[in-house]
Amino acid sequence: MTAPAPIRSIVIVGGGTAGWMAAAALTRLIPAGVSVTLVESDEIATVGVGEATIPPIRSFNALLGIDENDFLAKTQGTIKLGIEFVNWTRDQHRYVHPFGEFGFDIEGVKFHQVWRKLREAGRAEAIDAYNVCALAMTAGRYQPPVTDPGSILSRMAHAYQFDAGLYAKYLRGYAEDRGVVRIEGKVAHVPLRAADGFIEAVILEGDRRIEGELFIDCTGFRALLIEQTLHTGWESWAHWLQCDRAVAVPSASPGPEITPFTRATAHSAGWQWRIPLQHRVGNGHVYCSADISDDAARETLLANLDGAPLRDPFILRFEAGRRKRAWERNCIALGLSSGFLEPLESTSIHLIQSGIHKLMALLPDTGFSAIERDEYNRLTDIQLEQVRDFIILHYHANQRSDGDLWRRMREMAIPDTLRRKLDLFRNRGRFFRYEDELFAESSWIAVLLGQGILPQGWDPLADAFDDDKLAFSLSRIHEMFARAAQAMPRHEDWLARNAPARTP
Ligand SMILES: Cc1cc2nc3c(=O)[nH]c(=O)nc-3n(C[C@H](O)[C@H](O)[C@H](O)COP(=O)(O)OP(=O)(O)OC[C@H]3O[C@@H](n4cnc5c(N)ncnc54)[C@H](O)[C@@H]3O)c2cc1C
């Protein structure tokens, strides 16, 4: 039996963040001799938002060999050390989800367990006091992490905030320099092979035909190939994540200070993001259209900016959910065409990155093995469900007294996978991470505690330690971390010295 031939041509349709991330990564990863063509239409705008990321994006940049400071300068980028959640638990309440870990485990016992024990005795500060990223966030400071495990700076982790349009442009330059061919045009028709229903080509308006063997659908919410052509189907999660619109607007920076974090502020029918860049601030109000009108959502957004709006606000409509199969026949959907989870934890760009990694790990040949396709879809499903659960947690564990949305979210039945996590944590602070789960234990702990879920007890192993010694260790950790954070340069000064962007 002869083995099927390797793939020789890949066609990416769509030139938003997903399309250009895929194009850039493919030029780096696929064997020489495989052609990569990207088709996009200047007449169809990209979604134009998507400015905050999570730390694994650094490994994507490292894979491409991108210099971090050059990248930040060219995308008006800033550093993100975590997310500040304002009014999520209840009004006038604030907590942070910092990247980086809390404290140090003590003789194999998790740090949050000894912290919980001492907190009960009134001998521990709030958990943020033991996280160097949380302390640096609050102080508005930043210094790059180091790999030496003896240094406190090895406990730092960071991601980026950038201008989505400039990011796609940056990746486009990278990909075109390495041989990706961009074709301008609007796809009008997608013929299928009679024998097996695989995509044969895309036909542009004006009848130009672009053939390929593997097609990557990056057409955003349109899902031109995976849904409009292959009718893969959609699984809605709108009963859990009920926000279905966002109104977005950039605003002028309020002053020289650039906070090294994204802020998410809860409102009565949704929440508002604030993402500081070097040249401006990105803002948006994510809301549930059953609870508030578009006009009222726009007014709420504009009333809560800290700088003048730089354009008219624009509305985006969406539904939380996923494509039933992200890989169908010879088509793989990446980005918004594959599913959508609201940007509360800035996960969409990461899911594109993760889809690209899975594609490379399971790169098909022209035989398109069903086993590889099914594994891709299985892994994609698990990851999306885990991220979905994490986002639901923020909404479900709320004590807000305003707005019907928050009451419904509190009272709704949640997925069993999240229920198990919540029950285990509530009991004795136990936490388990399943199947390469994206968010680390420290992320879950930050949000669980931040949303007001204090475990009733703690790991009995923590009782083996002497309370006085533990209290001393915790105060030393806090002192060390606070000193390290205070010694860092201010974030805006670090940017000005290392990655200054051009004034637009
Ligand atoms: C309100 C909101 C806020 C978000 N915030 C974040 C965030 O902070 N962090 C994060 O990680 N993600 C965020 N996201 C998600 C992020 O914006 C997307 O994941 C990312 O931009 C990828 O989009 P895309 O490339 O899939 O689609 P798009 O940007 O919509 O690009 C689609 C492309 O397809 C092309 N196209 C479509 N139809 C055709 C056709 N017929 N012929 C030719 N070309 C075609 C278009 O020209 C365009 O180039 C947010 C999303 C929303 C809605």
The ligand as an SDF file (V2000), in Angstrom:
LIG
                    3D

 53 58  0  0  0  0  0  0  0  0999 V2000
  -15.5650   42.2010   21.9630 C   0  0  0  0  0  0  0  0  0  0  0  0
  -14.3580   41.3480   21.7610 C   0  0  0  0  0  0  0  0  0  0  0  0
  -13.2180   41.5690   22.5320 C   0  0  0  0  0  0  0  0  0  0  0  0
  -12.0870   40.7340   22.3930 C   0  0  0  0  0  0  0  0  0  0  0  0
  -10.9970   40.9190   23.1850 N   0  0  0  0  0  0  0  0  0  0  0  0
   -9.9920   40.0120   23.1420 C   0  0  0  0  0  0  0  0  0  0  0  0
   -8.8700   40.1170   23.9900 C   0  0  0  0  0  0  0  0  0  0  0  0
   -8.7190   41.0610   24.7670 O   0  0  0  0  0  0  0  0  0  0  0  0
   -7.9200   39.1560   23.9180 N   0  0  0  0  0  0  0  0  0  0  0  0
   -8.0270   38.1010   23.0540 C   0  0  0  0  0  0  0  0  0  0  0  0
   -7.1670   37.2180   23.0710 O   0  0  0  0  0  0  0  0  0  0  0  0
   -9.0420   38.0360   22.1810 N   0  0  0  0  0  0  0  0  0  0  0  0
  -10.0210   38.9430   22.2100 C   0  0  0  0  0  0  0  0  0  0  0  0
  -11.0550   38.8410   21.3300 N   0  0  0  0  0  0  0  0  0  0  0  0
  -11.0140   37.8380   20.2820 C   0  0  0  0  0  0  0  0  0  0  0  0
  -10.0800   38.3030   19.1730 C   0  0  0  0  0  0  0  0  0  0  0  0
  -10.4800   39.5610   18.6950 O   0  0  0  0  0  0  0  0  0  0  0  0
  -10.1090   37.2960   18.0330 C   0  0  0  0  0  0  0  0  0  0  0  0
   -9.8930   36.0110   18.5210 O   0  0  0  0  0  0  0  0  0  0  0  0
   -9.0280   37.5920   17.0480 C   0  0  0  0  0  0  0  0  0  0  0  0
   -9.0790   38.9120   16.6340 O   0  0  0  0  0  0  0  0  0  0  0  0
   -9.1370   36.6860   15.8610 C   0  0  0  0  0  0  0  0  0  0  0  0
  -10.1210   37.1000   14.9890 O   0  0  0  0  0  0  0  0  0  0  0  0
  -10.1840   36.3400   13.6120 P   0  0  0  0  0  0  0  0  0  0  0  0
   -8.8820   36.5200   12.9090 O   0  0  0  0  0  0  0  0  0  0  0  0
  -10.6570   34.9560   13.8470 O   0  0  0  0  0  0  0  0  0  0  0  0
  -11.3640   37.0850   12.8290 O   0  0  0  0  0  0  0  0  0  0  0  0
  -11.4410   38.5470   12.1540 P   0  0  0  0  0  0  0  0  0  0  0  0
  -10.6020   39.5370   12.8400 O   0  0  0  0  0  0  0  0  0  0  0  0
  -12.9000   38.8510   12.0360 O   0  0  0  0  0  0  0  0  0  0  0  0
  -10.8350   38.3490   10.6960 O   0  0  0  0  0  0  0  0  0  0  0  0
  -11.5780   37.7450    9.6810 C   0  0  0  0  0  0  0  0  0  0  0  0
  -10.8320   37.8630    8.3730 C   0  0  0  0  0  0  0  0  0  0  0  0
  -11.5220   37.1050    7.3900 O   0  0  0  0  0  0  0  0  0  0  0  0
  -11.6000   37.8620    6.1960 C   0  0  0  0  0  0  0  0  0  0  0  0
  -12.7860   37.4260    5.4460 N   0  0  0  0  0  0  0  0  0  0  0  0
  -14.0330   37.1980    5.9170 C   0  0  0  0  0  0  0  0  0  0  0  0
  -14.8420   36.8160    4.9120 N   0  0  0  0  0  0  0  0  0  0  0  0
  -14.0750   36.7850    3.7900 C   0  0  0  0  0  0  0  0  0  0  0  0
  -14.3310   36.4940    2.4330 C   0  0  0  0  0  0  0  0  0  0  0  0
  -15.5380   36.1600    1.9870 N   0  0  0  0  0  0  0  0  0  0  0  0
  -13.3090   36.5680    1.5620 N   0  0  0  0  0  0  0  0  0  0  0  0
  -12.0680   36.9310    1.9590 C   0  0  0  0  0  0  0  0  0  0  0  0
  -11.7670   37.2280    3.2420 N   0  0  0  0  0  0  0  0  0  0  0  0
  -12.7660   37.1610    4.1310 C   0  0  0  0  0  0  0  0  0  0  0  0
  -11.6840   39.3200    6.6500 C   0  0  0  0  0  0  0  0  0  0  0  0
  -11.2690   40.1950    5.6190 O   0  0  0  0  0  0  0  0  0  0  0  0
  -10.6980   39.2790    7.8220 C   0  0  0  0  0  0  0  0  0  0  0  0
   -9.3950   39.4630    7.3180 O   0  0  0  0  0  0  0  0  0  0  0  0
  -12.1430   39.6880   21.4340 C   0  0  0  0  0  0  0  0  0  0  0  0
  -13.2650   39.5220   20.6210 C   0  0  0  0  0  0  0  0  0  0  0  0
  -14.3710   40.3370   20.7760 C   0  0  0  0  0  0  0  0  0  0  0  0
  -15.5660   40.1300   19.8990 C   0  0  0  0  0  0  0  0  0  0  0  0
  1  2  1  0
  2  3  1  0
  2 52  2  0
  3  4  2  0
  4  5  1  0
  4 50  1  0
  5  6  2  0
  6  7  1  0
  6 13  1  0
  7  8  2  0
  7  9  1  0
  9 10  1  0
 10 11  2  0
 10 12  1  0
 12 13  2  0
 13 14  1  0
 14 15  1  0
 14 50  1  0
 15 16  1  0
 16 17  1  0
 16 18  1  0
 18 19  1  0
 18 20  1  0
 20 21  1  0
 20 22  1  0
 22 23  1  0
 23 24  1  0
 24 25  2  0
 24 26  1  0
 24 27  1  0
 27 28  1  0
 28 29  2  0
 28 30  1  0
 28 31  1  0
 31 32  1  0
 32 33  1  0
 33 34  1  0
 33 48  1  0
 34 35  1  0
 35 36  1  0
 35 46  1  0
 36 37  1  0
 36 45  1  0
 37 38  2  0
 38 39  1  0
 39 40  1  0
 39 45  2  0
 40 41  1  0
 40 42  2  0
 42 43  1  0
 43 44  2  0
 44 45  1  0
 46 47  1  0
 46 48  1  0
 48 49  1  0
 50 51  2  0
 51 52  1  0
 52 53  1  0
M  END
$$$$
